[in-house]
Amino acid sequence: MKFKFRHADKIVGLFTLVALLLLVIITVFAGVNNKWFTKKIYFTSLFTSADGLKVGMGVNLRGFQIGRVKNISLNADNRVDLDFYIYVTYHDRILHDSVLVLPSGLLGTSAALELYPGLVEGPPLPDGTFIPSTQTVEGKMLVKTRRVDRPAGGDAITDILTDLPEILDNLNETIVSIGNLTSSLETGIKGEGNDAFSSTVRNIEDISSGLDRSIRDVNDVTASLAALAVELEDPTGLVPTLLDPNGSLDTLLNDDNVLWDHILSILVQLEGAMAGVNSLSASLAGISPQMALTLDETIRSLKEAQKVMEGLQNNPLLKRGISKETVPENPGADMREDEF
Amino acid sequence: MTSGASRYIYVAVVIPVLIFAASCSTKPREPEEVYTRRKQADSLMLQGYDRTDTLHFDLAWFSFDAALDIYASLDNREGMIDALLALGRTKRMTGEIDSAEELFSHAWSLSSFSDNPRLTRSVLNHQADLALRQGNPVKAMDLLADREDEIIDGRERSAQLRLKGAARYAMGSEDEAAALLIEAAGVAEAADEAVAAAQAYYKLASMASLGARFDEAEEWALKALNADKSREYSPGIAADLRALAIISAKAGKKEAAEDYYRRSWLAWRGVGRNDDAESAKMELEILTGRPVTVP
C-alpha cells in the first residue's frame, strides 16, 4: 500500500517557515544582545605593546561594558594603534582628559580595557578623538595628577600594584639615562662629538628631574607599604577583613608573622636604598654608575614588593571581602586637634 | 494551503514573535541608573575628604569647589551644603576664619530652605566648632542648643553632643563635659558610627590626660583606637596611637610609649602626613635617646 500524507507539502512548508522564523528570532536576539543596532562613537588610542589586547575585547567603565575594541595595528613607530568604539548611550561619559587603561588581572592582563573618564566638565569628546592610554606619558600624567575619575575604594594592595609598573619604568629610564650620561661625559672630556658639553648638561637636567620624580614615587610606595604594614598589624584591619570578612583571624595569625616580617624587610630594604639615592642625588657630582647600582637595588626591592602584593591579591580568599564603592559622608566639623 | 492562508499564518506567527522578542530584548540600563554626574561630584567629595585628612588643603579646596559646581548644576541642595561645609572647614583649618564664616553662612542660607533637620544640624555644628576655635564657647553653646525639630540620633546628634562637651570643658565644667561626651559616644555607637564614637573617646582621653588621670586617659584612648580600627579609619588610628604614646610617656610607661610612637610614626606615613610622621619619629628618638629606623 502506498503511504501518503494528504497535506505533506503544506506540513513541510510550515516546518520550513518555523525554521526560518527561529533563525530570524535568534538573529534579532543576537543583534540586540551584541548591540549591532546601537549607534557607536569611534575613538583611537595608543599602546606600547599589543600584549593583553585583542579585537573584540570590552571597554568597561566601573564594571559596565560601554564599548569594544574594533581594531589593533602596529604603526610605523612600532607602537600599537588601537581603534575602539563606545555605545552612544555612554558617549556623554567620554569627557576631556579621559584615559584608557589595560588593568592587570589574576592571570596576567584583564579581559577588558577600563576607561577612566576625565573630571573636566564640558561636552563629550567627538567621534575620532584620540584618548591616551596609561602606556603613554600623557595618560600616565592624567592619572597621576588625578585628573581622571578613577574608581575609589581600591585597597592598599591594588593601589600599590597599579602604581608599581609605572614607577619601575621611570626608574629603568633613569638608569638608562645615567648610562648614556656616563658615555657622553667621557665623550665630552675627550672633546669628541658634536656639541658634547651642552648635550651633557641637558642630560644632567633630565636625569635630575627624572630622579626627583622617581624618589617621590618610591617614597609614595614606601608610604603605601607602611600603611599596609599597619593594616596587617591591626587585627581588624584591611587584610584580615579581606581574608575573612566574618572576623576569623586564624588565617593571618597562624602564619607566624611571615607576611608581616616580609613586608617589614622590604620596607627596611627600601629605606636603605632610598637613603643611598637621596645622598647621591644631593649633588650632581653624585651622578655616576654607582647611582645606577643604587637605583638597581631599589628596583629589586620594589619588584620583590610587587611579587608579595601580587601573591596577596591572587589569593582567592582575598576576593571575598572587597568593599563596595564608598559614598561620601561628611566627617563632621572637628578634627582631632586636642592637646594631651 | 492557499497563498492567502500562508500570509495569515505568517502574520499570526511572525508579528507576535517579533513583538515578544522586542519586548524581551536586553535593554542596556540607563546611564543615569548606574553612573551619574552626581557620582562624579561624590568622587570629588571623597577625594577632598582624603586630601583634608592628609592636610593637602589647596588640593582639597579644588576638589570640593569642583564638586560644588556639579551639585549646583544638578540643583542638589544636600550636596551643595556638604560641599560648602567642607570648603568652610578647609578655610577654618588654614586659619582663614572670615572665609570659613562666610561659607558656613551660605550653607546656612541653603539649609534654611530645606526641611532636612540633619542638614540644619550639620551647619550649626560647623558654626559651633568655629566659635569654639575662636575661643567663644558661649556662642557655641547657643548654636548647639536643641531646636524644635532637633534630630535625636545619628552622627550629627553625636557631633552636637560632642561639641557641647567641648564647649562645657572650655567653660570649666569638666564633669558636665564628660557626661556629654559619654552620651555622644553612646549615640554614635547606637547609630553604628564608630568614627564619631572614637572622636568622643579621643576628647575624653585628652581631658583625662590634661587632668593627670593617665590610667583613665589610656582607657579612653584605647576605646578610640578600637573604634577607629573597626572602620579602618587610618588618620584616626594614627592620632589615637600618638595620643596613647603621649599618655604612656607621661605615665612613665617608656616601653609602651616607644611602641605607640613607632606605630603612630608608621601610621602617619601610611596616611601620607609626613610632617606628623616626622614629629612622631622625633619624639620617639627623644624618648629612646637614639636615632630610629624602620622597625
Interface residues (C-beta under 8 A of the other chain):
Chain A: H7 K10 G13 L14 L17 V18 L21 V24 I25 V28 F29 V32 N33 K35 T38 L61 R62 F64 Y87 T89 Y90 D92 R93 P117 L119 E121 R146 D149 A152 T222 A223 S224 A226 A227 L228 A229 V230 E231 E233 D234 P235 T236 G237 L238 T241 L264 L267 V268 E271 T326 V327 P328 E329 N330 P331 G332 A333 D334 M335 R336 D338 E339 F340
Chain B: M1 S6 I9 Y10 V13 V14 V17 L18 A21 A22 S25 T26 P28 R29 E30 P31 V34 Y35 Q40 D42 S43 L44 M45 L46 Q47 Y49 T52 A66 D69 I70 S73 D82 L85 A86 R89 M93 S122 N125 H126 A128 D129 L130 R155 A159 R162 L163 A166 V195 A196 Q199 Y202 K203 A205 S206 S209 L210 A217 K229 S230 E232 S234 P235 G236 I237 A239 A243 I246 I247 K250 R263 L266 A267 R269 G270 V271 G272 N274 T293 V294 P295
